[in-house]
Amino acid sequence: VTTSWSGAPRTNEEDRQFKINGRFQYDVANINADFTTGTDQNYTRSFARRIFIGVEGRFTQNWRYNVKFDLRPGATGTSDGNEVALDDAYLEYAGSNYSIFIGQNNAVSHLEDRDSSNNIPFNERSSFDQAFVNGGKTFGIDYLTNGGNWSLGGGIHGDSLNNADTTTVDESTEARARGTWAPIYQRTPSGVTVLHLGLAGRYRDSGGGNGGLSYSARPAVASASGFGATVASSEVYRHDEMLVGELAFQHNSFGAEAEYAVLKAHPENGSFAERQFTGGYVDLFWSPTGESRNYSASDGSFGRVTPFRTLGNDGGIGHIMLSARYDFLDMADGPYTGPGAVSPATSEYGAGKQKGYVLGVTWAPISYVKFQANYSKYNIDRFTNATTATTRASTDGDVDAITFRTQIDW
């Protein structure tokens, strides 16, 4: 038996391997929201954004596992016994150029969702990821195959293992598929050069349970900050289809990434209009200390940045990254026609739109410690769906936020 302490406690015995994994993300957020109607908000608070602890390893070279628990002190709904939830919880069979996953996972998902929260260059993911991938990881069976510069995967999923089984209707089901290709991909001592192309798709049916499908997003702030969704669908849908296009480029210390998503939502039995929502983002990165984001062609994702010279060990200052994002979400597809709709319906559908930008600075003095500051400014465009035309009011607004994260992982 051998034990390694590189990154995290790891025990090896013949082919068997066992490792404790986890992360702790502590955020401080200042939020200033100015709305045309309603209550403005200006406050600062701190909170635990994520506390994960789990185990991963393998029984043989082929049979592997990953089980991770999400500890959620102070999160919404934790008073009902949901203080602990499952994140990853899967068994993997890894062949020579393929893997089969069974359990709660997101092995087949679009680029930003595949990247770990440990490694994303902003404190929060994009608006479309919040709105369209709003169920988190779910239980499923997935197949992922890959070559030297490409990957192809598909899967069938049901509900999250965290959902309470208290209804007598079918659970949600979804089919996923994704393909990635890196026509340019090389590693040199100076860093990584890669051009990434990807396409991901999903079909999802609510099964009539869990309240159906709805969509909402915040402007680059977490729900744990106490700030509510700024755009949200007022109608509930039975099933939807989503298609996401991916483009990313990295050349040594410079990089760019973009995704564009289209989602079509369908109501139960045509009870109101179908909706088509869109969203996307464009990111730019530069590391003045010279590091690249690491790229994995086996699943088309970006991982941990390894500092060239760490603080305290070899006279360096660690890794620094400067980042900028343009982010948008459009859920204003035609007039509102649901319950309580007025006639004639002259306003845009009340779910609304938001767009904005995020500026970020990341400092990683060593590989497993990170400090990350973001400034974001978003414009909100929405309408309330009142029962009379005279009381339907605009609730446009602007939201400025500063968030600072301290993170450790192992």
Buried (B, 14 or more C-beta within 10 A) or exposed (E): EEEEEEEBEBBBEEEEBBBBBBBBBBBBBBBBBEBEEEEEBEEEEEBBBBBBBBBBBBEEEEBBBBBBBBBBEEBEEBEEEBBEBBBBBBBBEBEEEBBBBBBBBBBBBBBBBBBEBBBBBBBBBBBBBBBBBEBBBBBBBBBBBBEEBBBBBBBBBBBBBBBEEEEEEEBBBBBBBBBBBBEEBEEEEEBBBBBBBBBBBBEBBBBBBBEBBBBBBBBBBBBBBBBEBBBBBBBBBBBBBBBBBBBBBBBBBBBBBBBBBBBBBBBEEEEBBEBEBBBBBBBBBBBEBBBBBBBBBBBBBBBBBBBBBBBEEEEBBBBBBBBBBBBBBBBBBEBBBBEEBBEEBEBBBBBBBBBBBBBBBBBBBBBBBBBBBBBBBBBBBBBBBBEEEEEBEBBBBBBBBBBBBBBBBB
